[in-house]
Amino acid sequence: MQTWQLQEAKAKLSTVLKRCKKEPQFITLRGEEEAVVLNLQEYHRLIGYKQNLFEFFQKSPLYGLSLDLERDKTLDRDIKL
């Protein structure tokens, strides 16, 4: 894991971001570790990323399936009491 001083990380931000895809990058402030730069997939894994409802339905095995949503419009039906 690479450690960067804050001023160096600011000057080479694109390099820090490229390297965080392989491993976390530590940033120090006054010699003490202050922050970690992670890639997005690792971040989602750590926080337990929860997809929104739209993403959930898009990833459903039923996505794109044509369903017959017509209702039976008769008003009466046999009910056993």
TORKOL-4160 file (C-alpha; in steps of 0.2 Angstrom, whole numbers, padded with zeros to 4 digits, m for minus):
81
<pt num="1" X="0000" Y="0000" Z="0000"/>
<pt num="2" X="0007" Y="0017" Z="m0005"/>
<pt num="3" X="0007" Y="0031" Z="0007"/>
<pt num="4" X="0006" Y="0049" Z="0001"/>
<pt num="5" X="0008" Y="0066" Z="0010"/>
<pt num="6" X="m0007" Y="0077" Z="0007"/>
<pt num="7" X="0002" Y="0090" Z="m0004"/>
<pt num="8" X="0010" Y="0076" Z="m0015"/>
<pt num="9" X="m0007" Y="0067" Z="m0016"/>
<pt num="10" X="m0015" Y="0084" Z="m0022"/>
<pt num="11" X="m0002" Y="0087" Z="m0035"/>
<pt num="12" X="m0003" Y="0069" Z="m0042"/>
<pt num="13" X="m0022" Y="0065" Z="m0039"/>
<pt num="14" X="m0024" Y="0056" Z="m0056"/>
<pt num="15" X="m0009" Y="0044" Z="m0051"/>
<pt num="16" X="m0017" Y="0041" Z="m0034"/>
<pt num="17" X="m0034" Y="0037" Z="m0042"/>
<pt num="18" X="m0025" Y="0025" Z="m0055"/>
<pt num="19" X="m0016" Y="0016" Z="m0041"/>
<pt num="20" X="m0031" Y="0014" Z="m0030"/>
<pt num="21" X="m0038" Y="0002" Z="m0043"/>
<pt num="22" X="m0025" Y="m0010" Z="m0037"/>
<pt num="23" X="m0023" Y="m0007" Z="m0019"/>
<pt num="24" X="m0029" Y="0006" Z="m0006"/>
<pt num="25" X="m0019" Y="0023" Z="m0006"/>
<pt num="26" X="m0016" Y="0031" Z="0011"/>
<pt num="27" X="m0014" Y="0050" Z="0013"/>
<pt num="28" X="m0005" Y="0057" Z="0028"/>
<pt num="29" X="m0007" Y="0074" Z="0036"/>
<pt num="30" X="0007" Y="0080" Z="0047"/>
<pt num="31" X="0014" Y="0063" Z="0047"/>
<pt num="32" X="m0001" Y="0054" Z="0053"/>
<pt num="33" X="m0013" Y="0043" Z="0042"/>
<pt num="34" X="m0028" Y="0054" Z="0039"/>
<pt num="35" X="m0037" Y="0046" Z="0024"/>
<pt num="36" X="m0038" Y="0031" Z="0012"/>
<pt num="37" X="m0043" Y="0031" Z="m0006"/>
<pt num="38" X="m0052" Y="0015" Z="m0012"/>
<pt num="39" X="m0059" Y="0010" Z="m0028"/>
<pt num="40" X="m0077" Y="0011" Z="m0030"/>
<pt num="41" X="m0081" Y="m0008" Z="m0030"/>
<pt num="42" X="m0071" Y="m0011" Z="m0014"/>
<pt num="43" X="m0080" Y="0003" Z="m0006"/>
<pt num="44" X="m0097" Y="m0004" Z="m0011"/>
<pt num="45" X="m0091" Y="m0021" Z="m0004"/>
<pt num="46" X="m0086" Y="m0014" Z="0013"/>
<pt num="47" X="m0102" Y="m0004" Z="0016"/>
<pt num="48" X="m0114" Y="m0018" Z="0009"/>
<pt num="49" X="m0120" Y="m0008" Z="m0006"/>
<pt num="50" X="m0139" Y="m0008" Z="m0008"/>
<pt num="51" X="m0146" Y="m0006" Z="m0025"/>
<pt num="52" X="m0161" Y="0005" Z="m0028"/>
<pt num="53" X="m0178" Y="m0002" Z="m0033"/>
<pt num="54" X="m0175" Y="0002" Z="m0051"/>
<pt num="55" X="m0158" Y="m0008" Z="m0051"/>
<pt num="56" X="m0166" Y="m0022" Z="m0042"/>
<pt num="57" X="m0180" Y="m0024" Z="m0056"/>
<pt num="58" X="m0167" Y="m0022" Z="m0070"/>
<pt num="59" X="m0157" Y="m0037" Z="m0063"/>
<pt num="60" X="m0172" Y="m0048" Z="m0060"/>
<pt num="61" X="m0173" Y="m0064" Z="m0070"/>
<pt num="62" X="m0190" Y="m0058" Z="m0075"/>
<pt num="63" X="m0183" Y="m0042" Z="m0083"/>
<pt num="64" X="m0190" Y="m0040" Z="m0101"/>
<pt num="65" X="m0202" Y="m0055" Z="m0099"/>
<pt num="66" X="m0219" Y="m0051" Z="m0107"/>
<pt num="67" X="m0233" Y="m0054" Z="m0094"/>
<pt num="68" X="m0252" Y="m0054" Z="m0097"/>
<pt num="69" X="m0258" Y="m0041" Z="m0084"/>
<pt num="70" X="m0277" Y="m0042" Z="m0090"/>
<pt num="71" X="m0289" Y="m0044" Z="m0076"/>
<pt num="72" X="m0305" Y="m0054" Z="m0076"/>
<pt num="73" X="m0318" Y="m0041" Z="m0076"/>
<pt num="74" X="m0333" Y="m0052" Z="m0071"/>
<pt num="75" X="m0341" Y="m0045" Z="m0056"/>
<pt num="76" X="m0348" Y="m0061" Z="m0049"/>
<pt num="77" X="m0339" Y="m0077" Z="m0044"/>
<pt num="78" X="m0343" Y="m0092" Z="m0034"/>
<pt num="79" X="m0337" Y="m0091" Z="m0016"/>
<pt num="80" X="m0339" Y="m0106" Z="m0004"/>
<pt num="81" X="m0346" Y="m0100" Z="0013"/>
